Amino acid sequence: MDIFGGGNSDLFQIIAAIFVASLPGILVAFLTQYLSQRREDQNTRRLYASARRLLALEVENNRASLEAFWHTINGLDKEQQQDRQQHLAAMADSGFLGYTLPHWSFTRWQRMEPETYAAFAEKEIVVIDQMNRTLESLTDLYTELVTLTPDDKKEFEKNMGGRFWMNDFAFYRISTFEKVVAAVDQVLSAPHPLGTPR
């Protein structure tokens, strides 16, 4: 007597019935997983696009502020002297020392969520970091350029009672001004690291 003969057929039918009964559940589980993953991917793409857009705007606003400021202070030299030291003296004579740099915004860069770093290529991150560091150093250089200590003022007074203080100022600060010019050129001449925001 074959103890497995009739039982095999029954067992196969039971397994087939269980499989057929569970198939819709398996398909629903796969479909749910697929839709959930798709929704998560869409949310990630939106998050990345938003992070890129916001950071691009921050970079562009900083650059636009610097460009407007730079145009304004250079416009103080009405004759647009070609010699940089004479140019600095003319700007100083026209009130350049009373101008303050714009406030740079690094909020979006500094508070970026760790998961959004994947939205940027490594080269983009390096360029943005370098640009922001240049803007920070520009703030220090510009402060050094326009800050006059009591000793500075006393020194400038020595030459004909201070009548030509702007020439003395330019003579002593030209090297710092050259560094400011280089920093400004570095920021303004670089292509936008994330493309021009729309």
Rosetta blueprint (number, residue, H / E / L):
1 M L
2 D L
3 I L
4 F L
5 G H
6 G H
7 G H
8 N H
9 S H
10 D H
11 L H
12 F H
13 Q H
14 I H
15 I H
16 A H
17 A H
18 I H
19 F H
20 V H
21 A H
22 S H
23 L H
24 P H
25 G H
26 I H
27 L H
28 V H
29 A H
30 F H
31 L H
32 T H
33 Q H
34 Y H
35 L H
36 S H
37 Q H
38 R H
39 R H
40 E H
41 D H
42 Q H
43 N H
44 T H
45 R H
46 R H
47 L H
48 Y H
49 A H
50 S H
51 A H
52 R H
53 R H
54 L H
55 L H
56 A H
57 L H
58 E H
59 V H
60 E H
61 N H
62 N H
63 R H
64 A H
65 S H
66 L H
67 E H
68 A H
69 F H
70 W H
71 H H
72 T H
73 I H
74 N H
75 G L
76 L L
77 D L
78 K L
79 E L
80 Q L
81 Q L
82 Q L
83 D L
84 R H
85 Q H
86 Q H
87 H H
88 L H
89 A H
90 A H
91 M H
92 A H
93 D H
94 S L
95 G L
96 F H
97 L H
98 G H
99 Y L
100 T L
101 L L
102 P L
103 H L
104 W L
105 S L
106 F L
107 T H
108 R H
109 W H
110 Q H
111 R L
112 M L
113 E L
114 P H
115 E H
116 T H
117 Y H
118 A H
119 A H
120 F L
121 A L
122 E H
123 K H
124 E H
125 I H
126 V H
127 V H
128 I H
129 D H
130 Q H
131 M H
132 N H
133 R H
134 T H
135 L H
136 E H
137 S H
138 L H
139 T H
140 D H
141 L H
142 Y H
143 T H
144 E H
145 L H
146 V H
147 T L
148 L L
149 T L
150 P H
151 D H
152 D H
153 K H
154 K H
155 E H
156 F H
157 E H
158 K H
159 N L
160 M H
161 G H
162 G H
163 R L
164 F L
165 W H
166 M H
167 N H
168 D H
169 F H
170 A H
171 F H
172 Y H
173 R H
174 I H
175 S H
176 T H
177 F H
178 E H
179 K H
180 V H
181 V H
182 A H
183 A H
184 V H
185 D H
186 Q H
187 V H
188 L H
189 S H
190 A L
191 P L
192 H L
193 P L
194 L L
195 G L
196 T L
197 P L
198 R L
